[in-house]
Amino acid sequence: MQALYEEVPQFKVAVDQLEYAGPRPLNANYSEAQNILRDAITSALIQEDVTTQEALDEAAERINGLLK
């Protein structure tokens, strides 16, 4: 593996990140919450009239509704 990491160092990055990885939350609405967050991030990056804080606040409100 060390020879492979020397040849393609990007492969080692993925392995190094496993130290910080964790399981997905066990919630039936996780996939929908993930989509809401992805859409909020996309919105904040693309739409000039939407601030990052506004996008994330709206996402948090929607996701909190799913968790109740």
MODELLER restraints for C-alpha pairs under 7 A, 6 or more apart:
rsr = mdl.restraints
at = mdl.atoms
rsr.add(forms.Gaussian(group=physical.xy_distance, feature=features.Distance(at['CA:5:A'], at['CA:11:A']), mean=6.15, stdev=0.5))
rsr.add(forms.Gaussian(group=physical.xy_distance, feature=features.Distance(at['CA:5:A'], at['CA:12:A']), mean=5.67, stdev=0.5))
rsr.add(forms.Gaussian(group=physical.xy_distance, feature=features.Distance(at['CA:29:A'], at['CA:66:A']), mean=6.55, stdev=0.5))
rsr.add(forms.Gaussian(group=physical.xy_distance, feature=features.Distance(at['CA:33:A'], at['CA:63:A']), mean=5.50, stdev=0.5))
rsr.add(forms.Gaussian(group=physical.xy_distance, feature=features.Distance(at['CA:36:A'], at['CA:59:A']), mean=5.99, stdev=0.5))
rsr.add(forms.Gaussian(group=physical.xy_distance, feature=features.Distance(at['CA:37:A'], at['CA:59:A']), mean=5.86, stdev=0.5))
rsr.add(forms.Gaussian(group=physical.xy_distance, feature=features.Distance(at['CA:40:A'], at['CA:55:A']), mean=5.06, stdev=0.5))
rsr.add(forms.Gaussian(group=physical.xy_distance, feature=features.Distance(at['CA:40:A'], at['CA:56:A']), mean=6.06, stdev=0.5))
rsr.add(forms.Gaussian(group=physical.xy_distance, feature=features.Distance(at['CA:40:A'], at['CA:59:A']), mean=6.10, stdev=0.5))
rsr.add(forms.Gaussian(group=physical.xy_distance, feature=features.Distance(at['CA:41:A'], at['CA:55:A']), mean=6.97, stdev=0.5))
rsr.add(forms.Gaussian(group=physical.xy_distance, feature=features.Distance(at['CA:43:A'], at['CA:55:A']), mean=6.80, stdev=0.5))
rsr.add(forms.Gaussian(group=physical.xy_distance, feature=features.Distance(at['CA:44:A'], at['CA:50:A']), mean=5.66, stdev=0.5))
rsr.add(forms.Gaussian(group=physical.xy_distance, feature=features.Distance(at['CA:44:A'], at['CA:51:A']), mean=5.72, stdev=0.5))
rsr.add(forms.Gaussian(group=physical.xy_distance, feature=features.Distance(at['CA:44:A'], at['CA:52:A']), mean=4.90, stdev=0.5))
rsr.add(forms.Gaussian(group=physical.xy_distance, feature=features.Distance(at['CA:44:A'], at['CA:55:A']), mean=5.88, stdev=0.5))
